[in-house]
Amino acid sequence: MNEVTTKESLGIIYGMEDKPPLWQSAVTAAQHLMSMAISIGAPPLLICYHLQMPPEITIYLVNMSFFISGIGTF
């Protein structure tokens, strides 16, 4: 009754110990970094825009968002 699932039947390209090519890893890493930067930088930009804060405060809040994110990651 139960069918044995394989990598191919699940559509998985790489297994746990497989290593993708360098170019594919680099593109995936760049995509990850861009999505992190947008998700960290967008909230203070939107908040400052809607509260009509001066550019100095906006820059400060964006920088602090990245700084705190780095501390949290560490």
C-alpha distances in whole Angstrom, upper triangle without the diagonal:
4,6,10,12,16,19,19,16,18,21,23,26,27,26,27,30,30,34,34,38,41,42,38,39,42,41,38,41,43,41,40,44,45,43,44,47,47,45,48,51,50,51,54,55,54,56,59,59,59,61,63,64,66,65,66,64,61,61,61,58,56,57,57,53,52,54,52,49,50,51,48,46,48
4,6,9,12,16,16,14,15,18,20,23,24,22,24,26,27,30,31,34,37,38,35,35,39,38,35,37,40,38,37,41,42,39,40,44,44,42,45,48,47,47,51,52,51,53,56,56,56,58,61,61,63,62,63,60,58,58,58,55,53,54,53,50,49,51,49,45,46,47,44,42,44
4,6,9,13,13,10,12,15,17,20,21,20,22,24,24,28,28,31,35,35,32,32,36,35,32,35,38,36,35,39,40,38,39,43,42,41,43,46,46,47,50,51,50,52,55,55,55,58,60,60,62,60,61,59,56,56,57,54,52,53,52,49,48,50,48,45,45,47,43,41,43
4,6,10,11,9,11,14,15,17,18,16,18,20,21,24,25,29,32,33,30,30,33,33,30,33,36,34,33,37,38,36,37,41,41,39,42,45,45,46,49,50,49,51,54,54,54,57,59,59,61,59,60,58,55,55,55,52,50,51,50,47,46,48,46,43,43,44,41,39,41
4,7,8,6,7,10,11,14,15,13,16,18,18,22,22,25,29,29,26,26,30,29,27,29,32,30,29,33,34,32,34,37,37,36,38,41,41,42,45,46,46,48,50,51,51,53,55,56,57,55,56,55,52,51,52,49,46,47,47,44,42,44,43,39,40,41,38,36,38
4,5,5,6,9,9,11,12,11,13,15,15,18,19,22,25,26,23,24,27,27,24,27,30,28,28,31,33,31,33,36,36,35,38,41,41,42,45,46,45,48,50,50,51,53,55,55,57,55,55,54,51,50,51,48,46,46,46,43,41,43,42,39,39,40,38,35,37
4,6,5,6,5,7,8,8,11,13,12,15,15,19,22,23,19,20,24,23,21,23,26,25,24,28,29,28,29,33,33,32,35,38,38,39,42,43,43,45,47,48,48,51,52,52,54,52,52,51,48,47,48,45,43,43,43,40,38,40,39,36,36,38,35,32,34
4,5,5,6,8,10,11,14,16,14,17,16,19,23,23,20,21,24,24,22,25,27,25,26,29,30,29,31,34,34,34,36,39,39,40,43,44,44,46,48,48,49,52,53,53,55,53,54,52,49,48,49,47,44,45,45,42,40,42,42,38,38,40,38,35,37
4,6,8,10,13,13,16,18,17,20,20,22,26,26,22,24,27,26,24,27,29,27,27,31,32,30,32,35,35,34,37,39,39,40,44,44,44,46,49,48,49,52,53,54,55,53,54,53,50,49,50,48,45,46,46,42,41,43,42,39,39,41,38,36,38
4,6,9,11,11,14,17,16,18,18,21,24,24,21,21,25,23,21,24,26,24,24,28,28,26,28,32,31,30,33,36,35,37,40,41,40,42,45,45,45,48,50,50,52,50,51,49,46,46,47,44,41,42,42,39,37,40,39,35,36,38,35,32,35
4,6,9,11,14,16,15,17,15,18,21,21,17,19,22,20,18,21,24,21,22,25,26,25,27,30,30,29,32,34,34,36,39,39,39,41,44,43,44,47,48,49,50,48,49,48,45,44,45,43,40,41,41,38,36,39,38,34,35,37,34,32,34
4,6,7,10,13,11,13,12,16,18,19,15,16,19,18,16,19,21,20,20,23,24,23,25,28,28,28,30,33,33,34,38,38,38,40,43,43,44,46,48,48,49,47,48,46,43,42,43,41,38,39,39,36,34,36,36,32,32,34,32,29,31
4,7,10,12,9,11,9,12,15,16,12,13,17,16,14,17,20,18,19,22,24,23,24,27,28,28,30,33,33,35,38,38,38,41,43,43,44,47,48,48,49,46,47,46,43,42,43,41,38,38,39,36,34,36,36,32,32,34,32,29,31
4,7,8,6,7,7,11,14,15,12,12,16,16,14,16,19,18,18,21,23,23,24,27,28,27,30,32,33,35,37,38,38,41,43,43,44,47,48,47,48,46,46,45,42,41,42,40,37,37,38,35,32,34,34,30,30,32,30,27,28
4,6,5,8,10,13,16,18,15,14,18,19,16,18,21,21,20,23,25,24,25,28,29,29,31,33,34,36,39,39,40,42,44,45,46,48,49,49,50,47,48,47,44,43,43,41,38,38,38,35,33,35,34,31,30,32,30,26,28
4,6,9,11,15,17,19,16,15,18,19,16,17,21,21,19,22,25,24,24,27,29,28,29,32,33,35,37,38,39,41,43,44,45,47,48,48,49,46,46,45,42,41,41,39,37,36,36,33,31,33,32,28,28,29,27,24,25
4,7,10,13,15,18,16,14,18,19,17,18,22,22,21,23,26,25,26,29,30,30,31,34,35,37,39,40,41,43,45,46,47,49,50,49,50,48,48,46,44,42,42,41,38,37,37,35,32,33,33,30,29,30,28,25,26
4,7,10,12,15,13,12,16,17,15,17,20,20,20,22,25,25,25,28,30,29,31,33,35,37,39,40,41,43,44,45,47,49,50,49,50,47,47,46,44,42,42,41,38,37,38,35,33,34,34,30,29,31,30,26,27
4,7,9,12,10,9,12,14,13,14,17,18,18,20,22,23,23,26,28,28,29,31,33,35,37,38,39,41,43,43,45,47,48,47,48,45,45,44,41,40,40,39,36,35,36,33,30,32,32,29,27,29,28,25,25
4,7,8,7,6,10,11,10,12,15,15,16,18,20,21,22,24,26,26,28,30,31,34,36,36,37,40,41,41,43,45,46,45,46,43,43,43,40,38,39,38,34,34,35,32,30,31,32,28,27,30,29,25,26
4,6,5,6,9,10,11,12,14,16,17,19,20,22,23,25,26,27,29,30,32,35,36,36,38,40,42,42,44,46,46,46,46,43,43,43,40,38,39,38,35,34,36,33,30,32,33,29,28,31,30,27,28
4,5,5,6,9,10,10,12,14,15,16,18,20,21,22,24,26,27,28,30,33,34,34,36,38,39,40,42,44,44,43,43,40,40,40,37,35,36,36,32,31,33,31,28,29,31,27,26,29,28,25,25
4,5,5,6,9,10,11,12,14,15,17,18,20,21,23,24,26,27,28,31,33,32,34,37,38,38,40,42,42,42,42,38,39,39,36,34,35,35,31,31,32,30,27,29,31,27,26,29,29,25,27
4,5,5,6,9,10,11,12,14,16,17,18,20,21,23,24,26,27,30,32,31,33,36,37,37,39,41,42,41,41,38,39,39,35,34,35,34,30,30,32,29,27,29,30,26,25,28,28,24,26
4,6,5,6,9,10,10,12,14,15,16,18,20,21,22,24,26,28,30,30,32,34,35,36,38,40,40,40,40,37,37,37,34,32,33,32,28,28,29,27,24,26,27,23,22,25,24,21,22
4,5,5,6,9,10,11,12,14,15,16,18,20,21,22,24,27,28,28,30,33,33,34,36,38,38,37,37,34,34,34,31,29,31,30,26,26,27,25,22,24,26,22,21,24,24,21,22
4,5,5,6,9,10,11,12,14,15,17,18,20,21,22,25,27,27,28,31,32,32,34,36,36,36,36,33,34,34,30,29,30,29,26,26,27,25,22,25,26,23,22,25,25,22,23
4,5,5,6,9,10,11,12,14,16,17,18,20,21,24,26,26,27,30,31,31,33,35,36,35,36,33,34,33,30,28,30,28,25,25,26,24,21,23,24,21,20,23,22,19,21
4,5,5,6,9,10,11,12,14,15,17,18,20,22,24,24,26,28,29,30,32,34,35,34,34,31,31,31,28,26,27,26,22,22,23,21,18,20,21,18,17,20,19,16,18
4,5,5,6,9,10,11,12,14,15,16,18,21,22,22,24,26,27,27,30,32,32,31,31,28,29,29,26,24,25,24,21,21,22,20,17,20,21,18,17,21,20,17,20
4,6,5,6,9,10,11,12,14,15,16,19,21,21,22,25,26,26,28,30,31,30,31,28,29,29,25,24,25,24,20,21,23,20,17,20,21,18,18,22,21,18,21
4,6,5,6,9,10,11,12,14,16,18,20,20,21,24,25,26,28,30,30,30,30,28,28,27,24,23,24,22,19,19,20,18,15,18,18,15,15,18,17,14,17
4,5,5,6,9,10,11,12,14,17,18,18,20,22,23,24,26,28,28,27,28,25,25,25,22,20,21,20,16,16,18,15,12,15,16,13,13,16,16,13,16
4,5,5,6,9,10,10,12,15,17,16,18,20,21,21,24,26,26,25,26,23,24,23,20,19,20,19,15,16,18,15,13,16,17,14,15,19,18,16,19
4,6,5,6,9,10,11,13,15,15,16,19,20,21,23,25,26,25,26,24,25,24,20,20,21,19,15,17,18,15,13,17,17,14,15,18,17,15,18
4,5,5,6,8,10,12,14,15,16,18,19,20,22,24,25,24,25,22,23,22,19,18,18,16,13,14,15,12,10,13,13,10,11,14,13,12,15
4,6,5,6,8,11,12,12,14,16,17,18,20,22,22,21,22,19,20,19,16,14,16,14,10,11,13,10,8,12,13,10,11,15,14,13,16
4,5,5,6,9,11,10,12,14,15,16,18,20,20,20,21,18,20,19,15,15,16,14,11,13,14,11,11,14,15,12,14,18,17,16,19
4,6,6,7,10,11,11,13,15,16,17,19,21,20,22,20,21,19,16,16,17,14,11,13,14,10,10,14,13,11,13,16,15,14,18
4,6,7,8,10,11,12,14,15,17,18,20,18,20,18,18,16,13,13,13,11,8,10,10,6,7,10,10,8,10,13,12,12,15
4,6,6,7,9,11,11,13,15,16,17,16,16,14,15,14,10,10,11,9,6,8,10,7,7,11,12,10,13,15,15,15,18
4,6,5,6,9,10,10,12,14,15,15,16,15,16,15,11,12,13,11,8,12,13,10,11,14,15,13,16,18,18,18,21
4,5,5,6,9,10,11,12,14,14,16,15,16,14,11,12,13,10,8,12,12,9,11,14,14,13,16,18,17,18,21
4,5,5,6,8,10,10,12,11,12,12,12,10,7,9,9,6,6,9,9,8,10,13,13,13,16,17,17,19,21
4,6,5,6,9,10,10,10,11,10,12,10,7,9,10,8,7,11,12,10,12,15,16,15,18,20,20,21,24
4,6,5,6,9,10,10,13,12,15,13,9,12,14,11,10,14,15,13,15,18,18,18,21,22,22,23,26
4,5,5,6,8,9,12,12,14,11,9,12,13,10,10,14,14,12,15,18,17,17,21,22,21,23,26
4,6,5,6,5,8,9,10,8,6,9,11,8,10,13,13,13,15,18,18,18,21,23,23,24,27
4,6,5,7,9,9,12,11,8,11,13,12,12,15,16,16,18,20,21,21,24,26,25,27,30
4,5,8,11,13,15,13,11,15,16,14,15,18,19,17,20,23,22,23,26,27,27,28,31
4,6,9,12,13,11,10,14,15,13,14,18,18,17,20,22,22,23,26,27,27,29,31
4,7,9,12,10,9,13,14,13,15,18,18,18,21,23,23,24,27,28,28,30,33
4,7,8,7,7,10,11,11,12,15,15,16,19,20,21,22,24,26,26,28,30
4,6,6,6,9,10,11,13,15,16,17,19,20,21,23,25,26,27,29,31
4,5,5,6,8,10,10,12,14,15,17,18,20,21,23,24,26,27,29
4,5,5,6,9,10,11,12,14,16,16,18,20,21,22,24,26,27
4,5,5,6,9,10,10,12,14,15,16,18,20,21,22,24,25
4,5,5,6,9,10,11,13,14,15,17,19,20,21,23,24
4,6,5,6,9,10,11,12,14,15,17,18,20,21,23
4,6,5,6,9,10,10,12,14,15,16,18,20,21
4,5,5,6,9,10,10,12,14,15,16,18,20
4,5,5,6,9,10,11,13,14,15,17,19
4,5,5,6,9,10,11,12,14,15,17
4,5,5,6,8,10,10,12,14,15
4,5,5,6,9,10,10,12,14
4,6,5,6,9,10,10,12
4,5,5,6,9,10,11
4,5,5,6,8,10
4,5,5,6,9
4,5,5,6
4,5,5
4,5
4
